[in-house]
Amino acid sequence: MNRNEFLKVLRKHLSFLNKEELEKEMLYYINEIDKSKKSDEEVIKSFGSIDDIVKKVCKSHGIDYKNVVKDYRFGGLFNFYDNLLTIGNIFKKGDSKKRLNIVTDLFILIVITCVLKVPFIFIRDLGDSLIGILWNNNLTILAIWGLIIEIIYVLLALYFFVKTLNKWANNIKETDK
């Protein structure tokens, strides 16, 4: 693994840290690579696996490694519930300006998620036309095609919604610190 790949993967796996802690950890590994007389690949190998690094960082920050592993292996879905609770608590206890910001941001997020549907409608219609030409409007194939497109859209929309909401909630947590 070269330097850029390593730093990209490391940043992704340490994304559970707040921005300041993440930058400190990244700077540590960048400095270790820079000051070594060995090749970048040798230095990176000497750090151990990414999981070893994450374990070490978790231990130094007093974070439970098992929760972190769950979070980055499943794309942050386990954080989603916690972030919803955080937003709910801020909505419940926050001032009216924070509530309005939460409602506005959620509305915008929902609108963007809906707008993401447009290319899928175009692709579905294009596929319907091709199926009509190639298979004489076979209803079974049309139904299967439509179902596949809808499933892909729902999965991508959920992924986008969860990732965006998680980032947004993490930013709220950081500003409240």
N, C-alpha and C positions, 0 to 999 in steps of 0.2 A: 504494500500500500504506500503510495507516495504521500508527501506532506499535505497537499491540498485535499486529497481524499480523506486522509486521517482527520484533519481538522474539521472537515464538513461532517463526518460521521460522529466525531466526538461532540461537536456542538449540538447535533441532533439528540444524542444520548444524554447530554447534560442539560437539556432544555428544561428540566424540572427545577433547576436553580433559578433564583431571581437574576435579573440582568447583571447586577454588580458582581455577584458571586460567579456567575457564568464567565464573565470577562476575565476575572482573576484566574480562574482555572485554565481558561484558554491561553492566557498570557503565560502562565507557568509552563504549559507544554510547548508553546512556541519558543520560549526562551531556552528550554531544555534542548530542543532540536537545534536551535541556532548556535548555542555555545559548545555543542559537542563537535569533536573532530571526526566522528564517524559519519557515515552516510545517513541521510534522513531515514531510509528504510531500516537500517540497523538500529537507530535510536528508537524508532517507532516500535520495532519488535521488542526492544528491551523494556518498554512500558508494560508489556503483556497484552492480553486481549482487551477489547473495549469493555467487556463485562468486568474485567479485573480493575480497570480504571474507574468505572462507575461505582464498584464496590468501595474502592479506596476513597473516592470523593464523598460517597454517602456516609461512610464511617467518620470522615473528618468534619462533616457538617451535621452529624447526629441525625441522619435521615435513614428510615427503614428501607433497605435495598429491595426487599420483596415487593413493596408497593411501587417503587420506581420501575422495576422490571415489568410489572403488570401494565403500568401506564405507557411505557414506550413500545411494548410489544403489541398492544392493542390500540395504538393510535390515539391514546388519550381518552378512550371511552370511559375508563374508570374515574377519571377526573371530572367528567361531564356532570355527574350527579352532585359532587362536591361543589362544583362551580355554580350549578343551579341553586344550591342552598345558599351559597355566598351572595349571589345576586338577589335571592329572595330576602335574605337578612338585610342587605343594604336597602332594598325596596321597602321593607317593613320598618327599619329603624332610621333610614336616611331622611334628609330634608327633601322638600318638594322639588328642588332643582335636580337632585340626583335621581329621583323617581322619574321625572320627565325625561332625563337623559337615557335612563334604562328603557323606558317605553319607546322612545324615538329610535334608539339603536336596535332594539328588537324588531321594530316595524321595518326599519331599513334592511335588516338581515333577512327577514321573511320576504320582502319584496325582491331582493337580489336573488334569493333562492328560487323564487317563482320565475324570474326573468331567465334564469339558467335553463328553464324548460324549453325555451324557444328553439335552440338548435336541435333538441331531441324531437320536437314536433316536425321540424324540417326533415330530419333524417328518417323519421317514421313514415312521413308522406312520400318521400323519395323511394323508400323501400316498398311501400304499398304500390306505387306506380310500377316499379320493376317486377314485383310479384304478379301484378295484373297482366303485364306483358308476357312474362316467362311462364306462369302457371295458370293463366286464365282466371284470375281472381279467386284462387282456391282459398276458401274461408278459413280452413284449418291453418294453412301457412300464414295467412294474414293475421290471424289471432295470435299465433306463436310469435311472429315478428313483433307485433304490438306489445305483447307481454315482455319480451326480451328488452325492448327499448324502455318500457316503463320501469322494469326492475333496475336496469342500469342507471336510469335517471334518479330513482329513489335512493339507491346506494350512494351515488355521487352527491346528491343534494344533502343527504344525512351526514356524509363525511364532511362536506363543506360547512354545514351548519354547526356541527360539533366542534370542528377545528376552530372556526371563527369565534364561536361562543367561548371556547376554552381560552383562546388568546385574549379575548376581550375581558373575561373574568380575571385572568392573571394580571392584566394591566390595572384593573380596578383594585385588586389586592395590593399591588405594589404602590399605588398612589395613596392607599389608606394607611400604609406603614409609616 
